[in-house]
Amino acid sequence: MASSYEIRAVFADPQVDGMDALYKAIGCFLKDGADFDRAYQLVIEASGVEAATWITFCVQCATRFDDTPEESEFLSVLEQMTREHVGMD
């Protein structure tokens, strides 16, 4: 199983355009008081560019791990990266 360090390394080098917009979209909901799960859900349900970026990132990342991380671990790093990006860490 991939370590948190290995997952963060993939986020640090996403190889996908648009991750900043994804972090910003989720971060806006976090700043408005939503918890991460709800903020993530709202962005994905909106089916906009940010959701497409996330899907592309996930598909592309599947090839970067020998053993794909659990979804919960991946989302945990997404939350950390989002909070760091929007200054909430």
Number of C-alpha atoms within 10 A of each C-alpha: 10 14 10 13 10 14 20 16 11 14 18 10 8 15 13 14 11 18 17 14 14 22 23 17 20 27 25 15 17 21 14 9 11 15 13 20 13 14 21 22 12 16 20 20 10 10 11 11 14 21 21 14 20 19 13 15 19 16 11 13 18 12 10 13 13 9 10 14 18 10 9 9 14 17 15 15 16 21 22 15 20 24 19 13 14 17 10 12 10
